[in-house]
């Protein structure tokens, strides 16, 4: 069993890596936020795992099938690949407690801020270090996910970030760090990791 020594960043998708566009029904409408590819590449180059953890309740709401969620995630991976960046793994939650599609309507442990997706990542990647873990996202649920899994939280101002900070969306939270975008978030994380290893 490998040592749990690899730092890991858990990343939200919509509003963090790609431009917030509501429930994306057309694949081509998933577009990277400027600098996202470079930011993930910098994590890759530093030996930091980059793992997607995303709530995708469109299937539970009856907007599209689970195959469409898979296709959107594949498009994200392909767009990052074009910029020389990669995700170490991809996890998503298709559930919703009050959904309209029975198959996906339930209270689960994988819908953020519940830690199920992160715990699954740890079980499947024993090299990931809980003591060097971070969550980047644009929602209060991402900040609370970090609290629930013992990670440091970064709230980005892209997507719904500014509305979370003002109390207009979800609820107010206090992240460990507030960043204008994914690029600044990665700057801060790499700085924290250099302090930890110093």
N, C-alpha and C positions, 0 to 999 in steps of 0.2 A: 504494500500500500504506500503510495507516495506521501511525502511530508506535505502537510497543509501549509505551504509557504508561498503560494502565488497570490499576489494581491488581485482583487476582483472588483469590477465596477458593474453594477446592475443598472441597466439603462431603460428608461421608458421609451416608447416609440413616437407616437403622435405628439407634436409640439415640442419634442426634445431632439429627435434625430431628423424627422421629416416635418414639413410645414403642416400645421394644424389645418385640416380641411373637413372637419366633421366626420361622418361615416363615409369612408371612401368607397364609392361603388364602381368607379372606373380606375383601373390599375394605374394608368398614366398620370392620374392626379396625385399619386404619392411621389413627392418631390423632396429631395434632401434639403435641409436647412443649410445655408451657406456655411462652410467650414466644418460640417459634421464629418465628412469623409476624412479630412486631415486630422481632426480631433481623435477619431477612432484609430487611425493609423499611428498616431503618437502613443496611444495606449499599447497597441500591438508592439511597437518598436521598443517600448519600455518593459515588455514582458508582463504587462497587466492584462488580465482576462477582461474581455468586454462581452457582457451577457445581456441579451434583450429579455425584459420581463414586462409584458404588456397586457392590460385588460382589453379584450376585444369582444364586446357584448353584442355586436351587430348580428351575430348568428342567433343569439337568444331573443333579440328583438324582432327577428324575422326579416331583417333587411337583406341578408344574403346568407349563403351556406358557409359551412366551416372551410370548404375548399377555397373560398374567396379570401378568407383570412390567411390561409397558407400561401396563396398566390401573392397577396400584398407583402407578407413577410419575405417571400422569395425575391420580390422586386427590390425591397430594401437591401437585402443581402447583395443582389447584383449591382445596385447603384453604388454601394460601398466598395465592392470589388473593383469597379471601374476606377476608383480613386486609390487603389492599393491598400484598402482597409478590409478587415474581416471581423465578424462576430464569432466568439468562441462557442456560443450556443444561443438558441432562440426558444423562449418559453412564452406561452400565451394562455390566458383564461377566457373561454368563450361563454362563461356562465353569467347569470343574472338572477337574483332572488325573485324578481317580479317580471320575468321574461314572458314571451308569448309562445315560444317554441318549447314544448314540454321537455325534449331531450336536454336542453341547456338551462332549464329553469330550476335552480336549486341554490341553497346556501352552501358555498364551498369554502375550502381553505386556500384556494389559489387566486381568488379575486383580490387584488390589492385594495386595502393595505394588509390583508392577511398574508402571512409569510410563505404560503405553500409553494409558490414558484421558486422562491429563493432556496427553500429547504430542498426542493427537488434538485436544483442545481448543485447544492453542496453534496447531496447523496450520489449524484452522477459524476461529480468532479471533485474527488477527495483532496486534490491538490490546492483547492481554493482556501484561502486563509481568512477566517471570520474576523480576525483581529486587524486585517488590512482590507476592509470591505467598505464600499461606498454605493449610494444610490443617487442617480441623477434623474430628475423628472420635473415636470411643469405643474404638478398638481399636489394638493394637500395629501392625497392618498399616497403619493410617492415618498413624501417626507415621513408620513406615519409608517410606511413600510420599513423605512430605514430604522426607525425606533423599534419596530416589532422584530427586526432580525439583527439588531445590534450593530448596524452600519452607520457610518457618517452620511448625512444627507446634504445634497446640493439641489436647491430650487433654481431652475433657470427661468428667466423672464420671458422667454419665447413661449409660444402656445398660450396656455392659460395662466402662466406664471405671474404676470403683473396683476391679473384679476384675483388670483389667490392672495397675493400680498395686500391688496386693497380691501379684501373681504367680499368682493363681488361674486366670486365663484368658490364653491365648496365652503371652506372655512379657513380662518387665518391659522397659520402655523409658523413656527420659528425654526428654520433649517440651520444646520451647522454652517452653511455658506450659501450666499445668494449670488448667482452669476448671471450676467447679461445673456449668455448663450452657452452652448455645449463647449465651445473653444475655451472660454474662460473657466468653465467648470473643470475641464481636464487640466488646465494650467494649475488650478488650486490643488487638485488631487495629486498630481505629480510632485508638487511642492510638499504636500503632507507626507507622501511616501519617502521623499528624500530626507525629511526630518526624522521619520521613524527609523530609517536605515543608517542614519548618521552616528 
